[in-house]
Amino acid sequence: MSIILKIEHLSHRYSSSWAVRDLNIEIGQTGIVGLLGSNGAGKSTTMNIICGVLNQTEGKVTVNGFDIREQPEEAKKDIGFLPQTPPLYTDFTIDEYLHYTANLRAMDKTKIKAAVEEVKEKTGIGHFSSRLIKNLSGGYRQRVGIAQALIHKPKLVVLDEPTNGLDPNQLIEARKMIREIAQEHAVLLSSHILSEIRLLCKDVIMIEAGRMVFSDSMDAFDNYLSPSSLLVTLENMPAESALLAIKGVNRVEMLTGKQVRIYFEPGLVINERIVEASLQNNWRLMEISADKTLLDDTFKQLSIQSAN
Ligand SMILES: Nc1ncnc2c1ncn2[C@@H]1O[C@H](COP(=O)(O)OP(=O)(O)OP(=O)(O)O)[C@@H](O)[C@H]1O
């Protein structure tokens, strides 16, 4: 994997308390990496440092091989940033604003017009080119924020909670757009919502209280948080005592006449035992699935545990 972002032993302290502690991260050229963490975990601090908005207390960040502190101009050529609050000038039209940001990026003057047209197309805002930003909806403002992050075709695009506060329709559009962006750029995206990260990201880095607690693929993350309950549908539902008699089952919760949530000792694989018991007793097993609905709760617990 060729590396676009490398973070080594990154730590940051605001006055006396540490917001980020010894982070080590590597990100490749394309795809979406999720930065997951509860409020105050250190996501924005990390992103602000990566993008050169904040100087770290300790450690090193390189983007496309350039140290963000030592060679900020070179590094920033390859960084597009959408901060948590997009830096929009609301009295500008979309066109004025995008020309302005392109100039700020010191882009070649002859290339600006085409670049503005291209990002408007990518973010679906072309039909509002001469509308004042203050007259746009929240969803469209967010698109303008993303457009300014892409204007100079950076290799790395950093999006701080880009889907926060969007309504369900805007969410679908925003996710689609982010997936498209990730085909050409490396995207680092933060969220405190596990289901959002699961929907969008191939890989996930979880930080809590400034420390990295997990970094791997989304599939590995689901195993890491593997639920210790199953949803089981049985045509002939037995008495609770019969289910509790299966080795490893420690609690059952009847959901409907045909569906039950079965809790088991963490780390055990008990699917086969349930299938076997069903066959022996003619319970007529219709469905058995991992209880993903509980994952968000597990995540909350995990966040609380690691913050202490
Ligand atoms: N300018 C600041 N001065 C002092 N402390 C700060 C400052 N900014 C953030 N912090 C603290 O640093 C820690 C990490 O904050 P940060 O904003 O990076 O977290 P986050 O994961 O982005 O959370 P959120 O999603 O709520 O923004 C928190 O404890 C926060 O209170």
Ligand as a Chemical Component Dictionary entry (heavy atoms), coordinates in Angstrom:
data_LIG
# 
_chem_comp.id                   LIG 
_chem_comp.type                 NON-POLYMER 
_chem_comp.pdbx_formal_charge   0 
_chem_comp.three_letter_code    LIG 
# 
loop_
_chem_comp_atom.comp_id 
_chem_comp_atom.atom_id 
_chem_comp_atom.alt_atom_id 
_chem_comp_atom.type_symbol 
_chem_comp_atom.charge 
_chem_comp_atom.model_Cartn_x 
_chem_comp_atom.model_Cartn_y 
_chem_comp_atom.model_Cartn_z 
_chem_comp_atom.pdbx_ordinal 
LIG N1  N1  N 0 -9.278  24.916 22.150 1  
LIG C1  C1  C 0 -9.333  24.034 23.159 2  
LIG N2  N2  N 0 -8.875  24.344 24.386 3  
LIG C2  C2  C 0 -8.910  23.468 25.401 4  
LIG N3  N3  N 0 -9.383  22.203 25.306 5  
LIG C3  C3  C 0 -9.860  21.831 24.117 6  
LIG C4  C4  C 0 -9.871  22.717 22.965 7  
LIG N4  N4  N 0 -10.396 22.045 21.924 8  
LIG C5  C5  C 0 -10.713 20.823 22.370 9  
LIG N5  N5  N 0 -10.399 20.688 23.670 10 
LIG C6  C6  C 0 -10.556 19.460 24.494 11 
LIG O1  O1  O 0 -9.798  18.423 23.886 12 
LIG C7  C7  C 0 -10.498 17.204 23.902 13 
LIG C8  C8  C 0 -10.672 16.669 22.482 14 
LIG O2  O2  O 0 -11.531 17.562 21.768 15 
LIG P1  P1  P 0 -11.882 17.370 20.231 16 
LIG O3  O3  O 0 -12.705 18.526 19.807 17 
LIG O4  O4  O 0 -10.644 17.073 19.476 18 
LIG O5  O5  O 0 -12.774 16.055 20.277 19 
LIG P2  P2  P 0 -13.752 15.457 19.188 20 
LIG O6  O6  O 0 -13.548 13.995 19.215 21 
LIG O7  O7  O 0 -13.583 16.160 17.901 22 
LIG O8  O8  O 0 -15.173 15.798 19.786 23 
LIG P3  P3  P 0 -16.380 16.610 19.128 24 
LIG O9  O9  O 0 -16.980 15.700 18.149 25 
LIG O10 O10 O 0 -17.249 16.887 20.308 26 
LIG O11 O11 O 0 -15.770 17.848 18.521 27 
LIG C9  C9  C 0 -11.811 17.474 24.620 28 
LIG O12 O12 O 0 -11.652 17.118 25.968 29 
LIG C10 C10 C 0 -11.993 18.965 24.475 30 
LIG O13 O13 O 0 -12.713 19.487 25.559 31 
# 
loop_
_chem_comp_bond.comp_id 
_chem_comp_bond.atom_id_1 
_chem_comp_bond.atom_id_2 
_chem_comp_bond.value_order 
_chem_comp_bond.pdbx_ordinal 
LIG N1  C1  SING 1  
LIG C1  N2  SING 2  
LIG C1  C4  DOUB 3  
LIG N2  C2  DOUB 4  
LIG C2  N3  SING 5  
LIG N3  C3  DOUB 6  
LIG C3  C4  SING 7  
LIG C3  N5  SING 8  
LIG C4  N4  SING 9  
LIG N4  C5  DOUB 10 
LIG C5  N5  SING 11 
LIG N5  C6  SING 12 
LIG C6  O1  SING 13 
LIG C6  C10 SING 14 
LIG O1  C7  SING 15 
LIG C7  C8  SING 16 
LIG C7  C9  SING 17 
LIG C8  O2  SING 18 
LIG O2  P1  SING 19 
LIG P1  O3  DOUB 20 
LIG P1  O4  SING 21 
LIG P1  O5  SING 22 
LIG O5  P2  SING 23 
LIG P2  O6  DOUB 24 
LIG P2  O7  SING 25 
LIG P2  O8  SING 26 
LIG O8  P3  SING 27 
LIG P3  O9  DOUB 28 
LIG P3  O10 SING 29 
LIG P3  O11 SING 30 
LIG C9  O12 SING 31 
LIG C9  C10 SING 32 
LIG C10 O13 SING 33 
# 
